[in-house]
Each structure stands twice: as structure tokens, then as C-alpha cells.
Amino acid sequence: MIHSVRWRLFLSFLLVIVVAVGAVAVFVSRTTSSEVQRYETKTYDVRIHRVGTLLAAYYLERRGWAGVEPVVEQIGQLYNQRLVVIDPQGLVVADSHGMMDVGEPAEFEPPDRIIPIMAGQISFGAAVISPGGPAPPQGGGAAPAEEASVSDLSSSINRYLLWGGLLAVAVAALVTLFMSRRILLPAESLAQAARALSRGDFSQRVQVRSKDEFGELAIAFNAMAADLERTEQLRRNLVADVAHELRTPLSNIQGHLEAIRDGLLPAEPATFDSIHEEVLLLARLVEDLQELTLAEAGQLTLLRQPADVADIARRAASAAQPPAEARGLTIETDLPGQPTTAEVDPERIGQVLRNLLSNAIIHTSEGGRITVELKDEGHELRVTVADTGAGIPPDDLPYVFERFYRVDRSRVRATGGAGLGLTIAKRLVEAHGGTIGVESELGKGSRFTFTLPKKAPPLPHDLAAPPNDEDI
């Protein structure tokens, strides 16, 4: 638990808070102590200045130091310090603590502070303030308590700062714990959904709770889960479609052979022609699957060379003319008179056009028209194969380039092949660096359009050797 992101986040935030609060507390404590000391020093200077002023006024009023002893004792009690007054000759006039006799020479230590007692330029003596010595003979008063409260100000402030800092850390820890849970809740939901996804439950989705990075991660996860669910469905459909496409010719071959063996069918050329047709269908299906696998793996070999794409389109339309006429269809071409050269594999582009034309012939009714159009758009060529057939339903339009996808769910052979022609055409166009798309309207026909760059950069898989059959 201590290694979880929540606790690491909590401890990190808490450490930052403790360091921040501690640094502020230390700074404020030191600053406060310094300010209190400066305040006490300034106050002390003002007080000793008042002592000098008060004694000078007493001397001027009394014309001497007679009777000054009680005043000096009161001042010593007021400030809780020893006060000694001496005359200009250095003889003791009065001692608040009674430690030196009047008239004796005064003796002082360096910590004592000597304050001149003057009026203008005339000196009447000096007042010596000493923090040392025994307590004054008189007892107590309110002044010492006031002095104690001033001296304890710094420690009181530091104590309150300490309690305030501890309270701030406690509150910050609770808020951090709450916020870390709120922040990491989407991550926990993602982890739970990812574990379910790894067990094969592709229906898992997470709720998008925010628009931050975790929200973007949740959106990306949902998109990934949807893609995986769709891929899994496509995989299942692929297995079912391959099995269906293989089952039909194999069943026909098996049926013919069993009939010949049982003597129900004569072993004559017509029977073998029928079996041969089914074998060719199987071979064509396997070849298409192999070609599609190579294209999707990026290992399809393209023999690019400068070629006239208009001539390729013209020959593909000419080859499709007999099956089109057999169905009562017309093939028209709209091709440039001058050569339209591009760096392509002529055989592969011819295969794309043959697949598109074959698809158009199958899905166009008798009396319909198929048009092959080529336009030079500067840096690329745009080729279009349009028909006047029944069109493609809008719900099926996004999936027409998928493997084994057919609009006719019954998969009757008369309405189409195995469903690989358009997929192979898409892969071949993309291998050339182009794009392919379709537009269709029910009852009006479809338009398949693909583009080819004139100067396509060589792709790494152009130079790759085709894999062996064992690699497929």
C-alpha cells in the first residue's frame, strides 16, 4: 500500500507542506525574536535617557543631590535594575541597592552603563545602571511583571507559531488525502477496466469525469476498447467468412468426387470442368488472402517505374468490356489524350482498376453505364470508377473496404466474390502512398475514387523480398 501512487502523492504533498510551513515558521520566529529584541533595546534606551533627564531635573530643582537617595531607590525598583549616582569627582551620591556608601569612590564593571547627567554643557555627574547585584531591599511592584511580559513576548509568539504550524500541517494532510483520492479515482477505474479488458471483456468502458489529463486518458481508453471490441468482432467474422468461402467450393468438389465414385456422375470432361472451376476458385481465394496478408504486413513488393496511368486505365477498361457487354452494360472512358506519367507499379494499379471495374459490373443492372475517369491535379492523379448501379446503403458505406465485407449478407456468389477485391485495392493504393474512398447514393450508383502521387518516395517494403508461404 505504501508503494501505491496515492500514498506517494500524499507523502510528497505532505513533505512539501511541512517544509513550506516549517520554513515560514522558522523565518517568522527569527524575525519576531529580532524585532522583539530591537524593541526591547529601543525601549531600554528611552528609559535610561529618562533616568538621566529625571536626575538632571532633580539636581536643578534642589540645587544639589540632597535627599536623592529615595528617588534613586524608586527608580531602581521601577526598572528592576541597580542604579548608582556619582558626582563629577567620581564619588557615590546614592546607590539604589545600598551596596556602596555615600562619598566613597565608585567602582564599576564593564557591563555597567554610565549615563551622563547634564543640563546643556554643565555636568552634574553620572548615573550608572547595572543589571547585576542583589535584589533591591524593597519588595515588588507592578513594574517587574510588566518587564517579564515584554521579555516573554518572543517565546509566546514562537509557541503560537508552533501550534499554528502543526494545525496547518494537520489540515493540509486531510485535504491532501482527500484530493489525492479524488485525483486518483479515475486511474483506479481505468486499472479496473484494463484488468477486465485483459480477461477478454471488450465491452468495458470508463466514465469520463473531467476534462483534464485523466479525462483525455479515459477517452483514449474508451476509444481503444471500442477498437479492440470491433477488431475482435472482425476477427470472428473473418474466421466465419473464410470458413464459408472455403466450405462452398470444397463441398462442391467433395460432392462431385463422391458422385463419380458412386457412379452417379459420369467421369466425363464436363464433370471435370466443373471440379476444375471450383479448384480455380479456391486457388484465387488463397492467392487473394496471401496478397492481402503481404499488403497489410508491409511486405508487398512494388516494382515502381514511370508509367502512363491513362494507358493502364484504358487497357483495364478494354479487358472489362466483354463481361460488361455480356450483362448488357456500357463502359465509357474519360482519359487525357496526352500521357499522364507517375511512378507506380503498372501491374498493381491495373489490378486496382480491374477490381473496381469487376465490382461495378457485378452491382450494375442491365442497361447501366460504367465510367472510368482520370484527372491530372498537378502533384497527383485522381482516378474514378463510377457506375449507375443500385448504390450502397449508408450503414454499409464505412465498411466496404473491410475484408470479406459484403452488402449482400447471404453471400450469394452471383452478387459478388469473396469480399476481398476492394480490400486489396485499398491496400495497393495505400502502398503507393495514395488514398481511396467511395461515394454512393441508393438508386443512383457509386463512385470509387483513388489518388496516386506522381513522385512517390520509395517505401521500405518496396525493397523487401516476399516471404515464403510458410511465413504467411
Phi, psi and omega in degrees: 000325181292339180270001180288157180297324181301313183287324177295321177294317179298312181293325178295312178299318182296319178297318178297318181295314181299315180297317181295311180295319179297317179297317178296318181296316180295317180297312181294321180297313180294319179296318180296316179299318180295318180294321179296317178297319178296321178296317180295319179297317180294319179296320179297318179298319179296320182294315182290331174294323178294324179299313179298317180296318181295317180291323177296319178295321179297316181297317181293324182287321183265355182061032179158189185259012182297130178076016183279346185303312179298325180294317180297320179297319179297319179295321179297319178293322182297316183263358179058041178219159178278131180236126179236130179253131179235155179271177181300338179274359178086017178265146183290130176261319179201149178227119184296337181257357178066027183273340177235143182280149179293136179093349178278155175295139182275139177234127185229160178255159185305324182296343181291150180247128183256126182245120178295139175253106188222156170229104186070236179260005182264127180259131178257357182138209181209155176247128180254120179254122182235130179284346183273187177096165179289169179295153180295154182295328180281154182262132160050196183145180183279335185298316180301324178297321179294321178297318181297322181293325178290318181291334180271001184298316182297314180295325178295317179296318179297323180294316179293324176298320179297312180294321178296320178295317178297319178295319179297320179295318180297313180296317180296324179296317179295316179296319180296318179298318179294315182292322179296324177293317179296321183291319186270357179299316176299324179294321178295321178296319178296318180297319179295317179293323179294322178296318177295324179295321180293338178274002176101005178270089184279002178274000183293135174221152177247150181280131178277108186262344184210176179250015180273199182298323178293325176295318177296322178295320178296318178297316179296321179295316179298320178296318178297317179297320178296319178296319179295320179296318179291321178296319178297320178295320177296322178298316178296318178296322180298313180299316180295319182291318178299316179299320180293315182293327178280328185295319186298305179293324178296320178295319179296316179298315180299317181296317179295316182294319178294323178293322177293317180298321181276000178080012180280333177239140178284143177279074183240166184307321182298320179293316180292329176297320178295317178295318180299323178297319179291323177296318177299322178297317177297316180298320179295320179296314179297319179296318178298317179297318178296316180296319179295320179298317178298316181295316182288333178275358181071024182244018180281128181277122177249124177264080184285142178197156176298122183219152178275104183294329177297320179292322177298317180293322180295318180290324177294320178294323179293321179292330181275354184297313181301309178296330178292316179295328178296333178262006179077032182250158179244132176251122178245151179235143175232084187241148178296147179287327181271159180297139175243096189268139174213155179276096184221170170269107186303321182294318181291319178293323175298323177295320177301312181295320179296321178296317180293318179293320178298319178296319180294320180296319182295322188258014177247132182283164181304138182088358181281178184226139177240133184237133174248122187233142179226130179232137177267115183250034176089272183272353180210164177250142179242120182246134182231134172241111184244149178223167179249037183280201185285342181086173183245132178301145181303326181292333181268345187302319182291348189246006187293339180266006180276154182298133176062013179278131177223138178297323178280103183294338181286344178056040175292136185297331183290338182260011178155170180272219183280349182091024180250345185301311181290325178296315178297319178300317180297314181295321180293319178296316180294326177297332176276000182085015180255187179228158179220144180208175183219142172234137183209151177220128183303132179083351183239346176113185184228155177230113175261124184233133174226154181245152178224122175290141180289322181242080180278131177292148179294135179264152181302323184282352175297328185265356183283140178284143179295139182289165175287164180299331182290339181278347185274000000 
